[in-house]
Amino acid sequence: MSLKRDGRTTCLFRDCEVVVTGRTDARIPWPRCRALDSTGGGSGLLVDEESARAVRHEAAAAVMFWWSGSKTAAQNWRRALGVGRTDNEGTARLILAVAEKGADAMRAREWTEEEREQRRRLNADKGLAANLITGYHGPLWTPEDIALLGTIPDEAVARRTGRTAGAVRQKREELGIPNPAGNRWTAEGIALLGTLPDREVARRLGRSLQSVTQKRIKLAIPNPFDGRRGIKT
């Protein structure tokens, strides 16, 4: 990034204008910043479009490694940007790599027929099979839940049905239901921006807070509900 000390920009995590206070010496050197109207302290890594893209698409471990961010900071960024624990590409790749490594280790240590027979007898003697719960263990999809798919964004369906956005997306795709048109901004949705706190707009539209904040900033719509500017919410 070309931002220099004392330069000004917008931080997507802080949702306000910030001033650059310096740069890190991480593997990817990055600006640190603080809210423009704060005095001293409160400085942290700047989250702009570029770093936000990394947070959305890379594993938290990768973000921590390249930007030298703390675990708490990475978790806060992901939460603010609407990223779940396992629903981005980087995390999926990391989980797959760990699973494959574990599978390789298991294959390298195959049981002998004698060991299998001993384990079978032990399981039979203890009646362990009676403790098995077969089938799907998550909440069952009701006709009412399925009827929601494709009518509102996946995140909104997830909140209403007590599931993850990834589970909702998977079910929708299994049933061949297209991505909801509600993901596109309507004139009515845009008209709400700046008239209510971003969190309330997100709740009403069934969008993530980060999506609402980014759209408002992109359209240069001020946020009169930001308490850090001395205006009461």
C-alpha positions, 0 to 999 in steps of 0.5 A: 500500500502507498499510504504514508504516516498521517495519511487518511483513509477509511477502515472497514473494520472500524467503519470510520475515517482513520489516520495512519500511525505507522507500518508493521514489520510483518511479512506483508508490511501493513499500515496501522491506524486509529480513528481520526477523532480519537486521541492516542491509543487504539491503534491497530491494523488497517482493514481496507478492501485488499486486506478484507479480501484476504480475511474473506478468502484465506484461513485465519492462520494465513492472515495471522502469518502474513500480517502478524495479526493476533488470533483475537484480531483475526477473529474480530475481522472475520466476525465483522466481515461476516466470515464464519469459522469454516465457510471460506476457501482458505479454511476449507483448503486447510481443513482438507490438507489436515484431513489428508495428512491424517488419512495418510498417517492412518494408511501408513499404520494399517491394522493387522487382521489379529488387531481387527479381530481383537477390536471386534471382540472388545466392541461386542463384549462391551456392547458398544454398537448400542451407543451408536446414533445413525443418520443425520444429527443436525436439525431436520429441514422442515417444509417451512425451512425449505420454502425459505430457500432462494427467497431471502439471502442464505445468511437470513435463512441461517439466522431464522432456522438456526443453521450456518450459512454454509449449511443453507447454501449446501441445501439450496444447491442440492435442491437446485434452487438459484441464489436469491435475487435478494442479494442484489441491492434494490432501490428500497434497500439503498434508500435505507442506508444512512437513515438507520444504524447499519446493524438495523439496516442489515437486520431488516434486509437480511444482510451482513453488517459488513455488506451494508457498511461497504455499500454505504461507504461506496455510495459516500452516504454518511453514517450519522449514528456513529457514536465515535463522532459524538452523535448519539445512536 
